């Protein structure tokens, strides 16, 4: 797996496994262990997902050294204060059975996010988390945050897929030196990019699935990408994306698919 260096020097695996909406502990553990076997070391969870404990148990069971893993969690919107954020972080650590996180994010720019950021900065300065960032922050949110922040976010994790490419935000984050991380990178399971004829054609040319083409597109845009799956074969396929490259022309063709179509 290839890494990206964040703005504080911390390296993050460019490909990870997202575990949103996997609330069955057995299913989650099977998915995580399959991912470990396939070479994944980056796992993305959140308080909202209600699976931090199962993820922690699966990672412990895997036998992989903690220093070789990269674990992200997020503080949820119901937390609106500095103290509440520090407690939420402590709760996440306890559930994961870890002494630190690699990345901790504010899940959405909702009430109290400046206080939440102040808490993240202090957790970072205390060495309890190696990098801090945000999720679902638009330009106006970033402008407000950066006007008050002591520490610049390392990451902004946002919805991105071929039908929702976010070129303005992409350019902004590049200018700011904030890593771009994509959630829901494959788009909708039905009536979305996975069924797109152009992507199917490109996949056939490279002997790759449409999902592999989309993930490769994200990687070549310089993004961190966290596709979710509970199926072992798909988990393996989603990681088999480092042995081919999309041409400049193919990247341009995919750029033409943008519909500015969010799933929210």
C-alpha positions as a LaTeX table, in Angstrom:
\begin{tabular}{lrrr}
\hline
Residue & $x$ (\AA) & $y$ (\AA) & $z$ (\AA) \\
\hline
Unk1 & 0.00 & 0.00 & 0.00 \\
Unk2 & 1.23 & 3.47 & $-0.86$ \\
Unk3 & 1.35 & 6.26 & 1.71 \\
Unk4 & 0.62 & 9.98 & 1.67 \\
Unk5 & 2.57 & 12.33 & 3.93 \\
Unk6 & 0.24 & 14.64 & 5.87 \\
Unk7 & 1.10 & 18.28 & 6.54 \\
Unk8 & 2.63 & 17.37 & 9.92 \\
Unk9 & 4.85 & 14.64 & 8.46 \\
Unk10 & 2.70 & 11.68 & 9.56 \\
Unk11 & 2.27 & 9.03 & 6.86 \\
Unk12 & $-1.21$ & 7.67 & 6.14 \\
Unk13 & $-1.89$ & 4.66 & 3.90 \\
Unk14 & $-3.61$ & 6.05 & 0.81 \\
Unk15 & $-6.10$ & 3.16 & 0.77 \\
Unk16 & $-8.08$ & 2.10 & 3.82 \\
Unk17 & $-11.20$ & 0.20 & 4.83 \\
Unk18 & $-14.24$ & 2.21 & 5.87 \\
Unk19 & $-16.57$ & 0.47 & 8.33 \\
Unk20 & $-19.68$ & 2.69 & 8.20 \\
Unk21 & $-22.97$ & 0.78 & 8.69 \\
Unk22 & $-21.27$ & $-2.48$ & 9.71 \\
Unk23 & $-22.93$ & $-2.96$ & 13.10 \\
Unk24 & $-22.84$ & $-6.76$ & 13.25 \\
Unk25 & $-19.68$ & $-7.54$ & 15.25 \\
Unk26 & $-19.07$ & $-10.89$ & 13.57 \\
Unk27 & $-19.45$ & $-9.44$ & 10.07 \\
Unk28 & $-17.16$ & $-6.53$ & 10.93 \\
Unk29 & $-14.45$ & $-8.76$ & 12.38 \\
Unk30 & $-14.51$ & $-11.01$ & 9.32 \\
Unk31 & $-14.21$ & $-7.98$ & 7.04 \\
Unk32 & $-11.33$ & $-6.48$ & 9.03 \\
Unk33 & $-9.39$ & $-9.74$ & 9.19 \\
Unk34 & $-9.92$ & $-10.24$ & 5.44 \\
Unk35 & $-8.63$ & $-6.72$ & 4.87 \\
Unk36 & $-5.56$ & $-7.32$ & 7.06 \\
Unk37 & $-4.83$ & $-10.47$ & 5.07 \\
Unk38 & $-5.14$ & $-8.46$ & 1.84 \\
Unk39 & $-2.61$ & $-5.92$ & 3.10 \\
Unk40 & $-4.81$ & $-3.15$ & 4.51 \\
Unk41 & $-3.43$ & $-1.32$ & 7.54 \\
Unk42 & $-5.72$ & 1.74 & 7.56 \\
Unk43 & $-9.18$ & 1.54 & 9.17 \\
Unk44 & $-11.75$ & 4.33 & 9.43 \\
Unk45 & $-14.47$ & 4.31 & 12.11 \\
Unk46 & $-16.46$ & 6.85 & 14.16 \\
Unk47 & $-18.54$ & 7.13 & 17.32 \\
Unk48 & $-21.62$ & 7.18 & 15.07 \\
Unk49 & $-20.78$ & 3.79 & 13.56 \\
Unk50 & $-21.16$ & 1.96 & 16.90 \\
Unk51 & $-18.45$ & $-0.53$ & 16.00 \\
Unk52 & $-15.27$ & 0.83 & 17.58 \\
Unk53 & $-15.10$ & $-1.99$ & 20.12 \\
Unk54 & $-15.49$ & $-4.72$ & 17.50 \\
Unk55 & $-12.88$ & $-3.02$ & 15.31 \\
Unk56 & $-10.44$ & $-2.85$ & 18.21 \\
Unk57 & $-11.00$ & $-6.53$ & 19.00 \\
Unk58 & $-10.47$ & $-7.53$ & 15.36 \\
Unk59 & $-7.25$ & $-5.52$ & 15.09 \\
Unk60 & $-5.95$ & $-7.04$ & 18.33 \\
Unk61 & $-6.86$ & $-10.50$ & 17.05 \\
Unk62 & $-5.00$ & $-9.84$ & 13.79 \\
Unk63 & $-1.64$ & $-9.83$ & 15.57 \\
Unk64 & $-0.46$ & $-6.80$ & 13.59 \\
Unk65 & 1.65 & $-4.45$ & 15.72 \\
Unk66 & $-0.17$ & $-1.26$ & 16.73 \\
Unk67 & 2.57 & 0.89 & 15.18 \\
Unk68 & 1.88 & $-0.75$ & 11.81 \\
Unk69 & $-1.81$ & 0.21 & 11.90 \\
Unk70 & $-3.48$ & 3.53 & 11.09 \\
Unk71 & $-6.79$ & 4.03 & 12.90 \\
Unk72 & $-9.16$ & 6.97 & 12.43 \\
Unk73 & $-12.23$ & 7.85 & 14.48 \\
Unk74 & $-14.56$ & 10.86 & 14.59 \\
Unk75 & $-16.45$ & 12.87 & 17.20 \\
Unk76 & $-20.20$ & 13.04 & 16.53 \\
Unk77 & $-22.50$ & 16.07 & 16.21 \\
Unk78 & $-24.25$ & 15.59 & 19.58 \\
Unk79 & $-21.00$ & 16.61 & 21.27 \\
Unk80 & $-20.82$ & 20.42 & 21.30 \\
Unk81 & $-18.25$ & 21.32 & 23.98 \\
Unk82 & $-14.52$ & 21.16 & 24.67 \\
Unk83 & $-14.95$ & 18.79 & 27.64 \\
Unk84 & $-17.49$ & 16.67 & 25.78 \\
Unk85 & $-15.04$ & 16.23 & 22.92 \\
Unk86 & $-12.25$ & 15.10 & 25.21 \\
Unk87 & $-14.64$ & 12.63 & 26.84 \\
Unk88 & $-15.79$ & 11.33 & 23.44 \\
Unk89 & $-12.15$ & 10.79 & 22.46 \\
Unk90 & $-11.47$ & 8.94 & 25.72 \\
Unk91 & $-14.54$ & 6.78 & 25.12 \\
Unk92 & $-13.33$ & 5.92 & 21.60 \\
Unk93 & $-9.88$ & 4.98 & 22.89 \\
Unk94 & $-11.43$ & 2.75 & 25.55 \\
Unk95 & $-13.69$ & 0.98 & 23.06 \\
Unk96 & $-10.81$ & 0.47 & 20.62 \\
Unk97 & $-8.57$ & $-0.63$ & 23.53 \\
Unk98 & $-5.78$ & 1.66 & 22.32 \\
Unk99 & $-3.58$ & 4.27 & 23.96 \\
Unk100 & $-3.65$ & 6.65 & 20.98 \\
Unk101 & $-5.34$ & 7.28 & 17.65 \\
Unk102 & $-3.61$ & 8.05 & 14.38 \\
Unk103 & $-6.26$ & 10.49 & 13.16 \\
Unk104 & $-9.26$ & 12.07 & 14.89 \\
Unk105 & $-11.83$ & 14.08 & 12.95 \\
Unk106 & $-14.76$ & 16.41 & 13.63 \\
Unk107 & $-17.49$ & 14.50 & 11.78 \\
Unk108 & $-19.56$ & 17.52 & 10.60 \\
Unk109 & $-19.26$ & 21.32 & 10.99 \\
Unk110 & $-22.17$ & 21.52 & 13.43 \\
Unk111 & $-22.73$ & 23.49 & 16.66 \\
Unk112 & $-19.61$ & 24.02 & 18.75 \\
Unk113 & $-17.08$ & 22.91 & 16.16 \\
Unk114 & $-14.57$ & 25.59 & 17.17 \\
Unk115 & $-14.64$ & 24.31 & 20.76 \\
Unk116 & $-14.32$ & 20.78 & 19.47 \\
Unk117 & $-11.31$ & 21.81 & 17.40 \\
Unk118 & $-9.68$ & 23.38 & 20.46 \\
Unk119 & $-10.06$ & 20.02 & 22.22 \\
Unk120 & $-8.54$ & 18.18 & 19.24 \\
Unk121 & $-5.59$ & 20.58 & 19.26 \\
Unk122 & $-4.97$ & 19.81 & 22.93 \\
Unk123 & $-5.28$ & 16.05 & 22.38 \\
Unk124 & $-2.75$ & 16.42 & 19.57 \\
Unk125 & $-0.32$ & 18.47 & 21.67 \\
Unk126 & $-0.61$ & 15.84 & 24.43 \\
Unk127 & 0.44 & 13.11 & 21.98 \\
Unk128 & $-2.83$ & 11.19 & 22.25 \\
Unk129 & $-3.50$ & 11.50 & 18.52 \\
Unk130 & $-0.92$ & 11.71 & 15.74 \\
Unk131 & $-2.97$ & 13.94 & 13.42 \\
Unk132 & $-6.26$ & 15.84 & 13.58 \\
Unk133 & $-8.68$ & 16.86 & 10.88 \\
Unk134 & $-12.23$ & 17.47 & 9.79 \\
Unk135 & $-14.94$ & 15.80 & 7.75 \\
Unk136 & $-17.62$ & 17.34 & 5.53 \\
Unk137 & $-16.14$ & 20.85 & 5.86 \\
Unk138 & $-16.80$ & 23.23 & 2.97 \\
Unk139 & $-14.82$ & 26.39 & 2.17 \\
Unk140 & $-16.82$ & 28.60 & 4.56 \\
Unk141 & $-16.32$ & 26.13 & 7.40 \\
Unk142 & $-12.59$ & 25.87 & 6.72 \\
Unk143 & $-12.27$ & 29.66 & 6.53 \\
Unk144 & $-13.86$ & 30.02 & 9.97 \\
Unk145 & $-11.82$ & 27.20 & 11.47 \\
Unk146 & $-8.50$ & 28.43 & 10.08 \\
Unk147 & $-9.17$ & 31.92 & 11.46 \\
Unk148 & $-9.17$ & 30.43 & 14.98 \\
Unk149 & $-6.98$ & 27.32 & 14.72 \\
Unk150 & $-3.54$ & 26.89 & 16.25 \\
Unk151 & $-3.09$ & 23.65 & 14.31 \\
Unk152 & $-4.10$ & 23.35 & 10.66 \\
Unk153 & $-6.28$ & 20.31 & 9.88 \\
Unk154 & $-4.28$ & 17.49 & 8.30 \\
Unk155 & $-7.28$ & 16.04 & 6.46 \\
Unk156 & $-10.75$ & 16.94 & 5.18 \\
Unk157 & $-12.82$ & 13.80 & 4.59 \\
Unk158 & $-15.67$ & 14.46 & 2.17 \\
Unk159 & $-18.09$ & 12.66 & $-0.12$ \\
Unk160 & $-16.46$ & 12.24 & $-3.53$ \\
Unk161 & $-17.06$ & 9.92 & $-6.47$ \\
Unk162 & $-17.09$ & 10.23 & $-10.28$ \\
Unk163 & $-20.59$ & 11.76 & $-10.25$ \\
Unk164 & $-19.62$ & 14.23 & $-7.47$ \\
Unk165 & $-16.03$ & 15.31 & $-8.05$ \\
Unk166 & $-15.79$ & 18.56 & $-6.03$ \\
Unk167 & $-13.14$ & 20.32 & $-8.21$ \\
Unk168 & $-13.27$ & 23.63 & $-6.32$ \\
Unk169 & $-12.84$ & 21.97 & $-2.92$ \\
Unk170 & $-10.12$ & 19.75 & $-4.38$ \\
Unk171 & $-8.17$ & 22.80 & $-5.55$ \\
Unk172 & $-8.72$ & 24.63 & $-2.25$ \\
Unk173 & $-7.45$ & 21.78 & $-0.11$ \\
Unk174 & $-4.40$ & 21.40 & $-2.34$ \\
Unk175 & $-3.64$ & 25.12 & $-1.92$ \\
Unk176 & $-4.09$ & 24.85 & 1.85 \\
Unk177 & $-1.92$ & 21.76 & 2.18 \\
Unk178 & $-4.79$ & 19.73 & 3.63 \\
Unk179 & $-5.06$ & 16.12 & 2.46 \\
Unk180 & $-8.23$ & 15.21 & 0.57 \\
Unk181 & $-9.91$ & 12.03 & 1.81 \\
Unk182 & $-12.89$ & 10.55 & 0.02 \\
Unk183 & $-15.81$ & 8.81 & 1.73 \\
Unk184 & $-18.34$ & 6.84 & $-0.31$ \\
Unk185 & $-15.74$ & 6.76 & $-3.09$ \\
Unk186 & $-17.71$ & 4.36 & $-5.29$ \\
Unk187 & $-20.96$ & 6.33 & $-5.14$ \\
Unk188 & $-24.36$ & 4.67 & $-5.04$ \\
Unk189 & $-24.58$ & 0.89 & $-5.26$ \\
Unk190 & $-27.46$ & 1.22 & $-7.76$ \\
Unk191 & $-28.00$ & 3.74 & $-10.56$ \\
Unk192 & $-24.57$ & 5.24 & $-9.96$ \\
Unk193 & $-21.03$ & 5.28 & $-11.30$ \\
Unk194 & $-20.62$ & 1.52 & $-10.77$ \\
Unk195 & $-23.02$ & 1.02 & $-13.68$ \\
Unk196 & $-21.51$ & 3.73 & $-15.89$ \\
Unk197 & $-20.79$ & 2.52 & $-19.47$ \\
Unk198 & $-17.61$ & 4.61 & $-19.82$ \\
Unk199 & $-16.16$ & 3.19 & $-16.61$ \\
Unk200 & $-17.13$ & $-0.31$ & $-17.71$ \\
Unk201 & $-15.29$ & 0.25 & $-21.00$ \\
Unk202 & $-12.16$ & 1.55 & $-19.24$ \\
Unk203 & $-12.31$ & $-1.43$ & $-16.87$ \\
Unk204 & $-12.47$ & $-3.90$ & $-19.75$ \\
Unk205 & $-9.41$ & $-2.27$ & $-21.33$ \\
Unk206 & $-7.37$ & $-2.74$ & $-18.14$ \\
Unk207 & $-8.98$ & $-6.07$ & $-17.17$ \\
Unk208 & $-10.24$ & $-4.42$ & $-13.99$ \\
Unk209 & $-13.64$ & $-4.01$ & $-12.34$ \\
Unk210 & $-15.44$ & $-0.66$ & $-12.40$ \\
Unk211 & $-14.79$ & $-0.34$ & $-8.66$ \\
Unk212 & $-11.06$ & $-0.81$ & $-9.26$ \\
Unk213 & $-11.11$ & 1.85 & $-11.99$ \\
Unk214 & $-12.89$ & 4.31 & $-9.66$ \\
Unk215 & $-10.48$ & 3.65 & $-6.78$ \\
Unk216 & $-7.53$ & 4.08 & $-9.14$ \\
Unk217 & $-9.03$ & 7.39 & $-10.32$ \\
Unk218 & $-9.19$ & 8.61 & $-6.70$ \\
Unk219 & $-5.59$ & 7.54 & $-6.05$ \\
Unk220 & $-4.31$ & 9.31 & $-9.16$ \\
Unk221 & $-6.10$ & 12.49 & $-8.00$ \\
Unk222 & $-3.90$ & 12.28 & $-4.91$ \\
Unk223 & $-6.75$ & 11.36 & $-2.58$ \\
Unk224 & $-6.90$ & 9.08 & 0.42 \\
Unk225 & $-9.71$ & 6.62 & $-0.24$ \\
Unk226 & $-11.66$ & 4.35 & 2.14 \\
Unk227 & $-14.03$ & 2.03 & 0.23 \\
Unk228 & $-16.33$ & $-0.06$ & 2.42 \\
Unk229 & $-17.14$ & $-3.71$ & 1.86 \\
Unk230 & $-17.99$ & $-6.74$ & 3.97 \\
Unk231 & $-17.28$ & $-9.20$ & 1.14 \\
Unk232 & $-13.81$ & $-10.75$ & 1.19 \\
Unk233 & $-13.47$ & $-10.90$ & $-2.59$ \\
Unk234 & $-14.41$ & $-7.24$ & $-3.00$ \\
Unk235 & $-12.08$ & $-6.21$ & $-0.18$ \\
Unk236 & $-9.26$ & $-7.99$ & $-2.03$ \\
Unk237 & $-10.28$ & $-6.50$ & $-5.39$ \\
Unk238 & $-10.48$ & $-2.99$ & $-3.96$ \\
Unk239 & $-6.83$ & $-3.25$ & $-2.91$ \\
Unk240 & $-5.65$ & $-4.67$ & $-6.25$ \\
Unk241 & $-5.26$ & $-1.23$ & $-7.80$ \\
Unk242 & $-1.52$ & $-0.58$ & $-7.68$ \\
Unk243 & $-0.52$ & $-2.59$ & $-10.76$ \\
Unk244 & $-2.09$ & $-0.36$ & $-13.42$ \\
Unk245 & $-2.54$ & 3.32 & $-14.20$ \\
Unk246 & $-5.21$ & 5.32 & $-15.97$ \\
Unk247 & $-3.96$ & 7.39 & $-18.88$ \\
Unk248 & $-4.27$ & 11.18 & $-18.92$ \\
Unk249 & $-7.01$ & 10.77 & $-21.52$ \\
Unk250 & $-8.92$ & 8.29 & $-19.34$ \\
Unk251 & $-8.65$ & 10.63 & $-16.36$ \\
Unk252 & $-10.03$ & 13.42 & $-18.56$ \\
Unk253 & $-12.92$ & 11.23 & $-19.73$ \\
Unk254 & $-13.83$ & 10.37 & $-16.13$ \\
Unk255 & $-13.67$ & 14.07 & $-15.26$ \\
Unk256 & $-16.43$ & 14.53 & $-17.83$ \\
Unk257 & $-18.78$ & 12.27 & $-15.82$ \\
Unk258 & $-19.17$ & 14.84 & $-13.02$ \\
Unk259 & $-22.85$ & 15.62 & $-12.36$ \\
Unk260 & $-22.29$ & 17.50 & $-9.08$ \\
Unk261 & $-24.61$ & 14.83 & $-7.67$ \\
Unk262 & $-24.32$ & 14.28 & $-3.91$ \\
Unk263 & $-25.90$ & 11.23 & $-2.29$ \\
Unk264 & $-27.01$ & 13.35 & 0.70 \\
\hline
\end{tabular}
